[in-house]
Every structure is written in structure tokens, then in C-alpha cells.
């Protein structure tokens, strides 16, 4: 005799027959923030990209701190409107000539050489410009900064090469968003720094306040450069094309880094 089967309950709703899944996030801002946190963790968890990323981020943040007074600083030194245009042209020409050279150096020598050269030029250029007292000093600082500005190109190229091609759009977009956020934050806190120097410290000399603002960039640039030299062993690592595609080199590098080193920056 065949076992008796109870008829299916036709009164059950469709939701009772299916497994419940959490709905997708409806807060787009939360999803964007979560994605950026993942991308930042991706940059900082790879020993080869961690310090170069921090170097560029602190340099960009330091540059944003003095962006509001750079032109006034030039004018206080004695530069005319034409001179300021020439200084901008020198730095732009350095970026135009240096970008392809930096790319070739990245392919031929790996990341550490071009990043260290551009970071060092940026640090010394900021220092030279900050203590400048003449137009010729400003021009020399612009030449050094024209070399240092290529750090952006080298670090971004290194990030793109260090991760699988499937994550390239994530790397590019995350890099752009994070750089913009840092620059907005640096420009946003400038009024607080200026207020502190002028009203709290009581510094009335405008040129001296400008030099202090310019010097903040110098501090961040030298910090990043020293961190880069300290972490040279990890930055100099070069993943093969297979490791770039599969991400194996990234994982192996993380394990070795955790076994041998602690945080350096």
C-alpha cells in the first residue's frame, strides 16, 4: 500500500515557499562609502603599494593646506602676475616632459626608483619655495616641483599594475575619490589654521603666516619621503604579470610583510 501523502497547502503565500534574503542596500551613500573603504584597504594591505599610497596622500593633503595662500605668497615675495604665470608654466612643463619618462622608469626600474626621485624632488621643491626670498628662488623651486608633480603619475601607474585587471576601474575611481576627499579636507581646515595663527598666536606678519602654511606641505612631503626610504624593501617588490592577473603576489607579499615587519608609517 502506497503511503498517504498530504496534499500541499495551497493557502501558503509565495514568500513561505522561498528563503528570505536581506534586501540590497538602498542607501547609495552608504554603499559608496563602503566601496571606498574596501578600495583603501586594498591599497594599504598590499606591502608594495601601502607606503607609496600614503606618500602621495600626505603630499596632496599638505598641498591643499596652502593652496589658498600660494598666490599671495608669490606676490609677497615680489612676483608679478606675469611671473606667477611663468612659475605655473614651469611646473606644467615638468609634468608634460616628466610623465612619459616616469612611465618608462616605472616599467624599467620598478616602482621604488621613480617614486623616490619624484617624492624627493617634491619635498625639496616645497622647502626651497617655502624659504624663497627672490624670484629666482621661486623659479628653482618650480623646477623641482615640476619633477615632483610626476609622483601622481608614478604612484597611480604602480597601483594599476599591482592589482588584477578586473579591479582596474575600482582602483582608478577609488584613487580619484580619495585624493579629492583629502584635498577638500585640507582646504576646508585652512580657515581654522589661519585663524589660529592670526588671532590665537597673534602673528600679524602676513608673509610669515604664508611661510608657515607653505611649510606644512614641506613637513608632509619629507615625512612621506622618509617613510618611503624606510619601507624600501617592500616597495621595491615587483610582481610578475601572472601575479598581477591572479593577485597571488599580493597575497604572498602580505603574508611575508606580516611575518617580518611591523607598521612603519
Buried (B, 14 or more C-beta within 10 A) or exposed (E): EEEEEEEEEEEEEEEEEEEEEEEEEEEEEEEEEEBBEEBBEBBBBBBBBBBBBBBBBBBBBBBBBBBBBBBBBBBBBEBEEEBBEBBEEBBEEBBEEBBEEBBEBBEEEBBBBBBBBBBBBBBBBBBBBBEBEEBEBBBBBBBBBBBBBBBBBBBBBBBBBBBBEEBEEBBBEBBEBBBEEBBEEBBEEBEEBBEEBEEEEEBEEEEEBBBBBBBBBBBBBBBBBBBBEEBEBBBBBBBEEEBBBEBBBBEBBBEBBEEEEEEBB
